[in-house]
Amino acid sequence: MKILLNGKSIEINEKITVFTLLLKNGFEPNRVVVELNKKIVKQPLWDVTDIHSGDTIEVLSFVGGG
């Protein structure tokens, strides 16, 4: 299945959850916010929210500074 991840088309060959997608793509789960099809997915739901063909996922990282 094809999805858009941060504006890039990627191919996924297996059933996958938001949490697994984050891990497989090198994101630090404690430092990101996930938007799935323009809706924020709360962190407790990442492990039970499946990704489907055609989904658009935006992963926003927290950046500290000062």
PQR file of N, CA, C, O and H, with PARSE charges and radii, in Angstrom:
ATOM      1  N   MET A   1       0.834  -1.177   0.000 -0.4000 1.5000
ATOM      2  CA  MET A   1       0.000   0.000   0.000 -0.0000 2.0000
ATOM      3  C   MET A   1       0.881   1.244   0.000  0.5500 1.7000
ATOM      4  O   MET A   1       1.992   1.233   0.530 -0.5500 1.4000
ATOM      5  N   LYS A   2       0.377   2.299  -0.593 -0.4000 1.5000
ATOM      6  CA  LYS A   2       1.110   3.561  -0.627 -0.0000 2.0000
ATOM      7  C   LYS A   2       0.477   4.553   0.340  0.5500 1.7000
ATOM      8  O   LYS A   2      -0.744   4.675   0.434 -0.5500 1.4000
ATOM      9  H   LYS A   2      -0.525   2.308  -1.024  0.4000 1.0000
ATOM     10  N   ILE A   3       1.352   5.260   1.059 -0.4000 1.5000
ATOM     11  CA  ILE A   3       0.902   6.327   1.949 -0.0000 2.0000
ATOM     12  C   ILE A   3       1.806   7.543   1.732  0.5500 1.7000
ATOM     13  O   ILE A   3       2.858   7.447   1.100 -0.5500 1.4000
ATOM     14  H   ILE A   3       2.345   5.161   0.983  0.4000 1.0000
ATOM     15  N   LEU A   4       1.380   8.670   2.260 -0.4000 1.5000
ATOM     16  CA  LEU A   4       2.226   9.862   2.279 -0.0000 2.0000
ATOM     17  C   LEU A   4       2.711  10.062   3.703  0.5500 1.7000
ATOM     18  O   LEU A   4       1.910  10.164   4.632 -0.5500 1.4000
ATOM     19  H   LEU A   4       0.525   8.748   2.773  0.4000 1.0000
ATOM     20  N   LEU A   5       4.023  10.117   3.870 -0.4000 1.5000
ATOM     21  CA  LEU A   5       4.623  10.358   5.179 -0.0000 2.0000
ATOM     22  C   LEU A   5       5.454  11.629   5.079  0.5500 1.7000
ATOM     23  O   LEU A   5       6.479  11.665   4.398 -0.5500 1.4000
ATOM     24  H   LEU A   5       4.673  10.034   3.115  0.4000 1.0000
ATOM     25  N   ASN A   6       5.003  12.658   5.758 -0.4000 1.5000
ATOM     26  CA  ASN A   6       5.666  13.969   5.710 -0.0000 2.0000
ATOM     27  C   ASN A   6       5.904  14.422   4.270  0.5500 1.7000
ATOM     28  O   ASN A   6       6.979  14.917   3.930 -0.5500 1.4000
ATOM     29  H   ASN A   6       4.170  12.628   6.311  0.4000 1.0000
ATOM     30  N   GLY A   7       4.885  14.245   3.437 -0.4000 1.5000
ATOM     31  CA  GLY A   7       4.939  14.724   2.065 -0.0000 2.0000
ATOM     32  C   GLY A   7       5.619  13.809   1.074  0.5500 1.7000
ATOM     33  O   GLY A   7       5.671  14.121  -0.116 -0.5500 1.4000
ATOM     34  H   GLY A   7       4.013  13.843   3.714  0.4000 1.0000
ATOM     35  N   LYS A   8       6.147  12.673   1.537 -0.4000 1.5000
ATOM     36  CA  LYS A   8       6.830  11.735   0.641 -0.0000 2.0000
ATOM     37  C   LYS A   8       6.007  10.457   0.507  0.5500 1.7000
ATOM     38  O   LYS A   8       5.528   9.906   1.498 -0.5500 1.4000
ATOM     39  H   LYS A   8       6.104  12.419   2.503  0.4000 1.0000
ATOM     40  N   SER A   9       5.851   9.998  -0.716 -0.4000 1.5000
ATOM     41  CA  SER A   9       5.134   8.761  -0.973 -0.0000 2.0000
ATOM     42  C   SER A   9       6.026   7.586  -0.592  0.5500 1.7000
ATOM     43  O   SER A   9       7.168   7.494  -1.043 -0.5500 1.4000
ATOM     44  H   SER A   9       6.240  10.445  -1.522  0.4000 1.0000
ATOM     45  N   ILE A  10       5.500   6.689   0.239 -0.4000 1.5000
ATOM     46  CA  ILE A  10       6.254   5.488   0.595 -0.0000 2.0000
ATOM     47  C   ILE A  10       5.360   4.263   0.429  0.5500 1.7000
ATOM     48  O   ILE A  10       4.134   4.351   0.493 -0.5500 1.4000
ATOM     49  H   ILE A  10       4.573   6.764   0.605  0.4000 1.0000
ATOM     50  N   GLU A  11       5.996   3.139   0.219 -0.4000 1.5000
ATOM     51  CA  GLU A  11       5.304   1.863   0.043 -0.0000 2.0000
ATOM     52  C   GLU A  11       5.465   1.037   1.307  0.5500 1.7000
ATOM     53  O   GLU A  11       6.571   0.901   1.831 -0.5500 1.4000
ATOM     54  H   GLU A  11       6.992   3.067   0.167  0.4000 1.0000
ATOM     55  N   ILE A  12       4.356   0.484   1.798 -0.4000 1.5000
ATOM     56  CA  ILE A  12       4.375  -0.383   2.975 -0.0000 2.0000
ATOM     57  C   ILE A  12       3.779  -1.722   2.560  0.5500 1.7000
ATOM     58  O   ILE A  12       2.715  -1.771   1.942 -0.5500 1.4000
ATOM     59  H   ILE A  12       3.457   0.595   1.373  0.4000 1.0000
ATOM     60  N   ASN A  13       4.467  -2.803   2.899 -0.4000 1.5000
ATOM     61  CA  ASN A  13       4.046  -4.124   2.455 -0.0000 2.0000
ATOM     62  C   ASN A  13       3.387  -4.961   3.541  0.5500 1.7000
ATOM     63  O   ASN A  13       3.238  -6.174   3.391 -0.5500 1.4000
ATOM     64  H   ASN A  13       5.331  -2.763   3.400  0.4000 1.0000
ATOM     65  N   GLU A  14       2.993  -4.317   4.634 -0.4000 1.5000
ATOM     66  CA  GLU A  14       2.409  -5.065   5.739 -0.0000 2.0000
ATOM     67  C   GLU A  14       1.404  -4.202   6.479  0.5500 1.7000
ATOM     68  O   GLU A  14       1.405  -2.978   6.348 -0.5500 1.4000
ATOM     69  H   GLU A  14       3.114  -3.332   4.756  0.4000 1.0000
ATOM     70  N   LYS A  15       0.542  -4.853   7.260 -0.4000 1.5000
ATOM     71  CA  LYS A  15      -0.350  -4.112   8.136 -0.0000 2.0000
ATOM     72  C   LYS A  15       0.513  -3.456   9.203  0.5500 1.7000
ATOM     73  O   LYS A  15       1.396  -4.096   9.774 -0.5500 1.4000
ATOM     74  H   LYS A  15       0.541  -5.847   7.366  0.4000 1.0000
ATOM     75  N   ILE A  16       0.255  -2.163   9.474 -0.4000 1.5000
ATOM     76  CA  ILE A  16       1.136  -1.422  10.366 -0.0000 2.0000
ATOM     77  C   ILE A  16       0.319  -0.410  11.167  0.5500 1.7000
ATOM     78  O   ILE A  16      -0.667   0.145  10.680 -0.5500 1.4000
ATOM     79  H   ILE A  16      -0.462  -1.643   9.010  0.4000 1.0000
ATOM     80  N   THR A  17       0.754  -0.184  12.409 -0.4000 1.5000
ATOM     81  CA  THR A  17       0.118   0.825  13.248 -0.0000 2.0000
ATOM     82  C   THR A  17       0.938   2.110  13.197  0.5500 1.7000
ATOM     83  O   THR A  17       2.066   2.123  12.703 -0.5500 1.4000
ATOM     84  H   THR A  17       1.554  -0.634  12.804  0.4000 1.0000
ATOM     85  N   VAL A  18       0.363   3.177  13.709 -0.4000 1.5000
ATOM     86  CA  VAL A  18       1.074   4.456  13.785 -0.0000 2.0000
ATOM     87  C   VAL A  18       2.375   4.272  14.564  0.5500 1.7000
ATOM     88  O   VAL A  18       3.422   4.755  14.135 -0.5500 1.4000
ATOM     89  H   VAL A  18      -0.553   3.167  14.110  0.4000 1.0000
ATOM     90  N   PHE A  19       2.321   3.584  15.696 -0.4000 1.5000
ATOM     91  CA  PHE A  19       3.509   3.407  16.534 -0.0000 2.0000
ATOM     92  C   PHE A  19       4.617   2.668  15.783  0.5500 1.7000
ATOM     93  O   PHE A  19       5.775   3.083  15.825 -0.5500 1.4000
ATOM     94  H   PHE A  19       1.469   3.192  16.045  0.4000 1.0000
ATOM     95  N   THR A  20       4.274   1.582  15.101 -0.4000 1.5000
ATOM     96  CA  THR A  20       5.265   0.821  14.351 -0.0000 2.0000
ATOM     97  C   THR A  20       5.838   1.649  13.206  0.5500 1.7000
ATOM     98  O   THR A  20       7.033   1.571  12.924 -0.5500 1.4000
ATOM     99  H   THR A  20       3.333   1.244  15.067  0.4000 1.0000
ATOM    100  N   LEU A  21       5.007   2.431  12.554 -0.4000 1.5000
ATOM    101  CA  LEU A  21       5.480   3.315  11.485 -0.0000 2.0000
ATOM    102  C   LEU A  21       6.524   4.298  12.016  0.5500 1.7000
ATOM    103  O   LEU A  21       7.544   4.535  11.370 -0.5500 1.4000
ATOM    104  H   LEU A  21       4.036   2.494  12.783  0.4000 1.0000
ATOM    105  N   LEU A  22       6.268   4.862  13.184 -0.4000 1.5000
ATOM    106  CA  LEU A  22       7.226   5.788  13.790 -0.0000 2.0000
ATOM    107  C   LEU A  22       8.568   5.103  14.039  0.5500 1.7000
ATOM    108  O   LEU A  22       9.621   5.629  13.678 -0.5500 1.4000
ATOM    109  H   LEU A  22       5.439   4.669  13.709  0.4000 1.0000
ATOM    110  N   LEU A  23       8.520   3.935  14.653 -0.4000 1.5000
ATOM    111  CA  LEU A  23       9.757   3.215  14.976 -0.0000 2.0000
ATOM    112  C   LEU A  23      10.536   2.826  13.718  0.5500 1.7000
ATOM    113  O   LEU A  23      11.756   2.982  13.668 -0.5500 1.4000
ATOM    114  H   LEU A  23       7.665   3.507  14.946  0.4000 1.0000
ATOM    115  N   LYS A  24       9.831   2.322  12.707 -0.4000 1.5000
ATOM    116  CA  LYS A  24      10.502   1.873  11.492 -0.0000 2.0000
ATOM    117  C   LYS A  24      11.102   3.028  10.689  0.5500 1.7000
ATOM    118  O   LYS A  24      11.973   2.813   9.845 -0.5500 1.4000
ATOM    119  H   LYS A  24       8.839   2.196  12.748  0.4000 1.0000
ATOM    120  N   ASN A  25      10.639   4.249  10.950 -0.4000 1.5000
ATOM    121  CA  ASN A  25      11.134   5.394  10.195 -0.0000 2.0000
ATOM    122  C   ASN A  25      12.011   6.312  11.031  0.5500 1.7000
ATOM    123  O   ASN A  25      12.277   7.450  10.645 -0.5500 1.4000
ATOM    124  H   ASN A  25       9.932   4.424  11.636  0.4000 1.0000
ATOM    125  N   GLY A  26      12.461   5.810  12.187 -0.4000 1.5000
ATOM    126  CA  GLY A  26      13.461   6.514  12.975 -0.0000 2.0000
ATOM    127  C   GLY A  26      12.975   7.682  13.808  0.5500 1.7000
ATOM    128  O   GLY A  26      13.780   8.510  14.232 -0.5500 1.4000
ATOM    129  H   GLY A  26      12.245   4.885  12.501  0.4000 1.0000
ATOM    130  N   PHE A  27      11.679   7.767  14.050 -0.4000 1.5000
ATOM    131  CA  PHE A  27      11.154   8.843  14.883 -0.0000 2.0000
ATOM    132  C   PHE A  27      11.236   8.464  16.354  0.5500 1.7000
ATOM    133  O   PHE A  27      11.069   7.295  16.705 -0.5500 1.4000
ATOM    134  H   PHE A  27      11.025   7.094  13.705  0.4000 1.0000
ATOM    135  N   GLU A  28      11.489   9.436  17.209 -0.4000 1.5000
ATOM    136  CA  GLU A  28      11.509   9.246  18.659 -0.0000 2.0000
ATOM    137  C   GLU A  28      10.087   9.475  19.178  0.5500 1.7000
ATOM    138  O   GLU A  28       9.644  10.621  19.240 -0.5500 1.4000
ATOM    139  H   GLU A  28      11.624  10.385  16.924  0.4000 1.0000
ATOM    140  N   PRO A  29       9.365   8.419  19.550 -0.5600 1.5000
ATOM    141  CA  PRO A  29       7.954   8.549  19.920  0.2800 2.0000
ATOM    142  C   PRO A  29       7.662   9.566  21.025  0.5500 1.7000
ATOM    143  O   PRO A  29       6.583  10.156  21.044 -0.5500 1.4000
ATOM    144  N   ASN A  30       8.590   9.775  21.927 -0.4000 1.5000
ATOM    145  CA  ASN A  30       8.333  10.716  23.026 -0.0000 2.0000
ATOM    146  C   ASN A  30       8.526  12.169  22.620  0.5500 1.7000
ATOM    147  O   ASN A  30       8.297  13.070  23.427 -0.5500 1.4000
ATOM    148  H   ASN A  30       9.468   9.295  21.911  0.4000 1.0000
ATOM    149  N   ARG A  31       8.941  12.408  21.387 -0.4000 1.5000
ATOM    150  CA  ARG A  31       9.247  13.773  20.948 -0.0000 2.0000
ATOM    151  C   ARG A  31       8.470  14.201  19.706  0.5500 1.7000
ATOM    152  O   ARG A  31       8.870  15.139  19.016 -0.5500 1.4000
ATOM    153  H   ARG A  31       9.126  11.676  20.731  0.4000 1.0000
ATOM    154  N   VAL A  32       7.366  13.520  19.420 -0.4000 1.5000
ATOM    155  CA  VAL A  32       6.618  13.859  18.209 -0.0000 2.0000
ATOM    156  C   VAL A  32       5.121  13.945  18.462  0.5500 1.7000
ATOM    157  O   VAL A  32       4.601  13.440  19.457 -0.5500 1.4000
ATOM    158  H   VAL A  32       7.041  12.759  19.981  0.4000 1.0000
ATOM    159  N   VAL A  33       4.453  14.602  17.528 -0.4000 1.5000
ATOM    160  CA  VAL A  33       2.994  14.634  17.450 -0.0000 2.0000
ATOM    161  C   VAL A  33       2.648  14.048  16.089  0.5500 1.7000
ATOM    162  O   VAL A  33       3.327  14.325  15.101 -0.5500 1.4000
ATOM    163  H   VAL A  33       4.876  15.013  16.720  0.4000 1.0000
ATOM    164  N   VAL A  34       1.592  13.236  16.032 -0.4000 1.5000
ATOM    165  CA  VAL A  34       1.211  12.577  14.781 -0.0000 2.0000
ATOM    166  C   VAL A  34      -0.151  13.087  14.321  0.5500 1.7000
ATOM    167  O   VAL A  34      -1.117  13.143  15.082 -0.5500 1.4000
ATOM    168  H   VAL A  34       1.040  13.011  16.834  0.4000 1.0000
ATOM    169  N   GLU A  35      -0.183  13.457  13.042 -0.4000 1.5000
ATOM    170  CA  GLU A  35      -1.425  13.861  12.395 -0.0000 2.0000
ATOM    171  C   GLU A  35      -1.731  12.836  11.311  0.5500 1.7000
ATOM    172  O   GLU A  35      -0.912  12.614  10.419 -0.5500 1.4000
ATOM    173  H   GLU A  35       0.602  13.412  12.424  0.4000 1.0000
ATOM    174  N   LEU A  36      -2.891  12.216  11.379 -0.4000 1.5000
ATOM    175  CA  LEU A  36      -3.318  11.206  10.414 -0.0000 2.0000
ATOM    176  C   LEU A  36      -4.537  11.749   9.689  0.5500 1.7000
ATOM    177  O   LEU A  36      -5.591  11.958  10.291 -0.5500 1.4000
ATOM    178  H   LEU A  36      -3.556  12.396  12.104  0.4000 1.0000
ATOM    179  N   ASN A  37      -4.382  11.975   8.391 -0.4000 1.5000
ATOM    180  CA  ASN A  37      -5.472  12.526   7.577 -0.0000 2.0000
ATOM    181  C   ASN A  37      -6.054  13.798   8.194  0.5500 1.7000
ATOM    182  O   ASN A  37      -7.269  13.967   8.298 -0.5500 1.4000
ATOM    183  H   ASN A  37      -3.526  11.805   7.903  0.4000 1.0000
ATOM    184  N   LYS A  38      -5.150  14.676   8.597 -0.4000 1.5000
ATOM    185  CA  LYS A  38      -5.463  16.015   9.136 -0.0000 2.0000
ATOM    186  C   LYS A  38      -6.124  16.004  10.515  0.5500 1.7000
ATOM    187  O   LYS A  38      -6.736  16.993  10.919 -0.5500 1.4000
ATOM    188  H   LYS A  38      -4.163  14.538   8.512  0.4000 1.0000
ATOM    189  N   LYS A  39      -6.002  14.888  11.234 -0.4000 1.5000
ATOM    190  CA  LYS A  39      -6.514  14.805  12.602 -0.0000 2.0000
ATOM    191  C   LYS A  39      -5.397  14.311  13.513  0.5500 1.7000
ATOM    192  O   LYS A  39      -4.708  13.343  13.191 -0.5500 1.4000
ATOM    193  H   LYS A  39      -5.505  14.085  10.905  0.4000 1.0000
ATOM    194  N   ILE A  40      -5.221  14.975  14.650 -0.4000 1.5000
ATOM    195  CA  ILE A  40      -4.209  14.573  15.619 -0.0000 2.0000
ATOM    196  C   ILE A  40      -4.594  13.219  16.218  0.5500 1.7000
ATOM    197  O   ILE A  40      -5.742  13.005  16.608 -0.5500 1.4000
ATOM    198  H   ILE A  40      -5.780  15.761  14.912  0.4000 1.0000
ATOM    199  N   VAL A  41      -3.621  12.311  16.285 -0.4000 1.5000
ATOM    200  CA  VAL A  41      -3.822  11.019  16.937 -0.0000 2.0000
ATOM    201  C   VAL A  41      -3.104  11.079  18.282  0.5500 1.7000
ATOM    202  O   VAL A  41      -1.888  11.260  18.334 -0.5500 1.4000
ATOM    203  H   VAL A  41      -2.688  12.485  15.968  0.4000 1.0000
ATOM    204  N   LYS A  42      -3.854  10.927  19.362 -0.4000 1.5000
ATOM    205  CA  LYS A  42      -3.255  10.989  20.695 -0.0000 2.0000
ATOM    206  C   LYS A  42      -2.355   9.779  20.925  0.5500 1.7000
ATOM    207  O   LYS A  42      -2.643   8.674  20.467 -0.5500 1.4000
ATOM    208  H   LYS A  42      -4.842  10.779  19.320  0.4000 1.0000
ATOM    209  N   GLN A  43      -1.270  10.013  21.639 -0.4000 1.5000
ATOM    210  CA  GLN A  43      -0.245   8.987  21.835 -0.0000 2.0000
ATOM    211  C   GLN A  43      -0.784   7.658  22.364  0.5500 1.7000
ATOM    212  O   GLN A  43      -0.326   6.613  21.903 -0.5500 1.4000
ATOM    213  H   GLN A  43      -1.036  10.911  22.011  0.4000 1.0000
ATOM    214  N   PRO A  44      -1.733   7.638  23.306 -0.5600 1.5000
ATOM    215  CA  PRO A  44      -2.230   6.335  23.785  0.2800 2.0000
ATOM    216  C   PRO A  44      -2.905   5.493  22.696  0.5500 1.7000
ATOM    217  O   PRO A  44      -3.076   4.287  22.872 -0.5500 1.4000
ATOM    218  N   LEU A  45      -3.288   6.109  21.584 -0.4000 1.5000
ATOM    219  CA  LEU A  45      -3.972   5.387  20.506 -0.0000 2.0000
ATOM    220  C   LEU A  45      -3.038   4.936  19.389  0.5500 1.7000
ATOM    221  O   LEU A  45      -3.478   4.231  18.480 -0.5500 1.4000
ATOM    222  H   LEU A  45      -3.150   7.089  21.441  0.4000 1.0000
ATOM    223  N   TRP A  46      -1.770   5.318  19.428 -0.4000 1.5000
ATOM    224  CA  TRP A  46      -0.837   4.995  18.348 -0.0000 2.0000
ATOM    225  C   TRP A  46      -0.726   3.499  18.100  0.5500 1.7000
ATOM    226  O   TRP A  46      -0.652   3.071  16.948 -0.5500 1.4000
ATOM    227  H   TRP A  46      -1.413   5.890  20.167  0.4000 1.0000
ATOM    228  N   ASP A  47      -0.713   2.703  19.147 -0.4000 1.5000
ATOM    229  CA  ASP A  47      -0.512   1.259  19.006 -0.0000 2.0000
ATOM    230  C   ASP A  47      -1.751   0.527  18.498  0.5500 1.7000
ATOM    231  O   ASP A  47      -1.663  -0.639  18.113 -0.5500 1.4000
ATOM    232  H   ASP A  47      -0.773   3.051  20.083  0.4000 1.0000
ATOM    233  N   VAL A  48      -2.893   1.189  18.494 -0.4000 1.5000
ATOM    234  CA  VAL A  48      -4.120   0.540  18.024 -0.0000 2.0000
ATOM    235  C   VAL A  48      -4.711   1.231  16.797  0.5500 1.7000
ATOM    236  O   VAL A  48      -5.792   0.861  16.337 -0.5500 1.4000
ATOM    237  H   VAL A  48      -2.964   2.136  18.807  0.4000 1.0000
ATOM    238  N   THR A  49      -4.011   2.226  16.268 -0.4000 1.5000
ATOM    239  CA  THR A  49      -4.477   2.946  15.080 -0.0000 2.0000
ATOM    240  C   THR A  49      -3.737   2.421  13.856  0.5500 1.7000
ATOM    241  O   THR A  49      -2.535   2.638  13.701 -0.5500 1.4000
ATOM    242  H   THR A  49      -3.133   2.527  16.641  0.4000 1.0000
ATOM    243  N   ASP A  50      -4.468   1.728  12.991 -0.4000 1.5000
ATOM    244  CA  ASP A  50      -3.877   1.142  11.790 -0.0000 2.0000
ATOM    245  C   ASP A  50      -3.725   2.189  10.690  0.5500 1.7000
ATOM    246  O   ASP A  50      -4.519   3.122  10.573 -0.5500 1.4000
ATOM    247  H   ASP A  50      -5.445   1.552  13.116  0.4000 1.0000
ATOM    248  N   ILE A  51      -2.679   2.003   9.889 -0.4000 1.5000
ATOM    249  CA  ILE A  51      -2.445   2.816   8.707 -0.0000 2.0000
ATOM    250  C   ILE A  51      -3.071   2.090   7.519  0.5500 1.7000
ATOM    251  O   ILE A  51      -2.940   0.873   7.390 -0.5500 1.4000
ATOM    252  H   ILE A  51      -2.033   1.245   9.984  0.4000 1.0000
ATOM    253  N   HIS A  52      -3.755   2.843   6.647 -0.4000 1.5000
ATOM    254  CA  HIS A  52      -4.405   2.259   5.477 -0.0000 2.0000
ATOM    255  C   HIS A  52      -3.876   2.901   4.194  0.5500 1.7000
ATOM    256  O   HIS A  52      -3.338   4.008   4.216 -0.5500 1.4000
ATOM    257  H   HIS A  52      -3.861   3.832   6.752  0.4000 1.0000
ATOM    258  N   SER A  53      -4.033   2.205   3.102 -0.4000 1.5000
ATOM    259  CA  SER A  53      -3.602   2.706   1.802 -0.0000 2.0000
ATOM    260  C   SER A  53      -4.233   4.072   1.538  0.5500 1.7000
ATOM    261  O   SER A  53      -5.433   4.266   1.733 -0.5500 1.4000
ATOM    262  H   SER A  53      -4.470   1.306   3.084  0.4000 1.0000
ATOM    263  N   GLY A  54      -3.403   5.011   1.092 -0.4000 1.5000
ATOM    264  CA  GLY A  54      -3.884   6.352   0.779 -0.0000 2.0000
ATOM    265  C   GLY A  54      -3.849   7.325   1.944  0.5500 1.7000
ATOM    266  O   GLY A  54      -4.136   8.509   1.765 -0.5500 1.4000
ATOM    267  H   GLY A  54      -2.428   4.853   0.933  0.4000 1.0000
ATOM    268  N   ASP A  55      -3.501   6.849   3.142 -0.4000 1.5000
ATOM    269  CA  ASP A  55      -3.442   7.740   4.309 -0.0000 2.0000
ATOM    270  C   ASP A  55      -2.317   8.760   4.154  0.5500 1.7000
ATOM    271  O   ASP A  55      -1.306   8.509   3.498 -0.5500 1.4000
ATOM    272  H   ASP A  55      -3.267   5.887   3.288  0.4000 1.0000
ATOM    273  N   THR A  56      -2.524   9.908   4.775 -0.4000 1.5000
ATOM    274  CA  THR A  56      -1.508  10.955   4.842 -0.0000 2.0000
ATOM    275  C   THR A  56      -1.124  11.132   6.300  0.5500 1.7000
ATOM    276  O   THR A  56      -1.977  11.413   7.143 -0.5500 1.4000
ATOM    277  H   THR A  56      -3.345  10.112   5.308  0.4000 1.0000
ATOM    278  N   ILE A  57       0.159  10.967   6.597 -0.4000 1.5000
ATOM    279  CA  ILE A  57       0.656  11.076   7.962 -0.0000 2.0000
ATOM    280  C   ILE A  57       1.696  12.190   8.010  0.5500 1.7000
ATOM    281  O   ILE A  57       2.631  12.226   7.210 -0.5500 1.4000
ATOM    282  H   ILE A  57       0.851  10.739   5.913  0.4000 1.0000
ATOM    283  N   GLU A  58       1.513  13.090   8.958 -0.4000 1.5000
ATOM    284  CA  GLU A  58       2.505  14.133   9.220 -0.0000 2.0000
ATOM    285  C   GLU A  58       3.029  13.901  10.630  0.5500 1.7000
ATOM    286  O   GLU A  58       2.252  13.771  11.576 -0.5500 1.4000
ATOM    287  H   GLU A  58       0.754  13.061   9.608  0.4000 1.0000
ATOM    288  N   VAL A  59       4.340  13.849  10.765 -0.4000 1.5000
ATOM    289  CA  VAL A  59       4.974  13.673  12.064 -0.0000 2.0000
ATOM    290  C   VAL A  59       5.738  14.964  12.373  0.5500 1.7000
ATOM    291  O   VAL A  59       6.664  15.348  11.658 -0.5500 1.4000
ATOM    292  H   VAL A  59       4.972  13.955   9.996  0.4000 1.0000
ATOM    293  N   LEU A  60       5.329  15.609  13.442 -0.4000 1.5000
ATOM    294  CA  LEU A  60       5.929  16.883  13.836 -0.0000 2.0000
ATOM    295  C   LEU A  60       6.796  16.664  15.065  0.5500 1.7000
ATOM    296  O   LEU A  60       6.341  16.122  16.072 -0.5500 1.4000
ATOM    297  H   LEU A  60       4.577  15.297  14.023  0.4000 1.0000
ATOM    298  N   SER A  61       8.054  17.093  14.972 -0.4000 1.5000
ATOM    299  CA  SER A  61       8.991  16.910  16.071 -0.0000 2.0000
ATOM    300  C   SER A  61       9.047  18.149  16.945  0.5500 1.7000
ATOM    301  O   SER A  61       8.924  19.274  16.459 -0.5500 1.4000
ATOM    302  H   SER A  61       8.424  17.534  14.154  0.4000 1.0000
ATOM    303  N   PHE A  62       9.236  17.929  18.251 -0.4000 1.5000
ATOM    304  CA  PHE A  62       9.458  19.027  19.178 -0.0000 2.0000
ATOM    305  C   PHE A  62      10.920  19.417  19.123  0.5500 1.7000
ATOM    306  O   PHE A  62      11.800  18.557  19.126 -0.5500 1.4000
ATOM    307  H   PHE A  62       9.336  17.015  18.646  0.4000 1.0000
ATOM    308  N   VAL A  63      11.178  20.699  19.073 -0.4000 1.5000
ATOM    309  CA  VAL A  63      12.550  21.207  19.048 -0.0000 2.0000
ATOM    310  C   VAL A  63      12.704  22.169  20.222  0.5500 1.7000
ATOM    311  O   VAL A  63      11.940  23.124  20.364 -0.5500 1.4000
ATOM    312  H   VAL A  63      10.463  21.398  19.071  0.4000 1.0000
ATOM    313  N   GLY A  64      13.698  21.903  21.055 -0.4000 1.5000
ATOM    314  CA  GLY A  64      13.957  22.784  22.193 -0.0000 2.0000
ATOM    315  C   GLY A  64      15.006  23.811  21.841  0.5500 1.7000
ATOM    316  O   GLY A  64      15.764  23.652  20.884 -0.5500 1.4000
ATOM    317  H   GLY A  64      14.319  21.127  20.940  0.4000 1.0000
ATOM    318  N   GLY A  65      15.034  24.820  22.597 -0.4000 1.5000
ATOM    319  CA  GLY A  65      16.037  25.845  22.364 -0.0000 2.0000
ATOM    320  C   GLY A  65      15.770  27.036  23.276  0.5500 1.7000
ATOM    321  O   GLY A  65      14.808  27.073  24.043 -0.5500 1.4000
ATOM    322  H   GLY A  65      14.418  24.949  23.374  0.4000 1.0000
ATOM    323  N   GLY A  66      16.638  27.971  23.159 -0.4000 1.5000
ATOM    324  CA  GLY A  66      16.365  29.123  23.987 -0.0000 2.0000
ATOM    325  C   GLY A  66      17.441  30.069  23.989  0.5500 1.7000
ATOM    326  O   GLY A  66      17.353  31.103  24.650 -0.5500 1.4000
ATOM    327  H   GLY A  66      17.420  27.941  22.536  0.4000 1.0000
TER
END
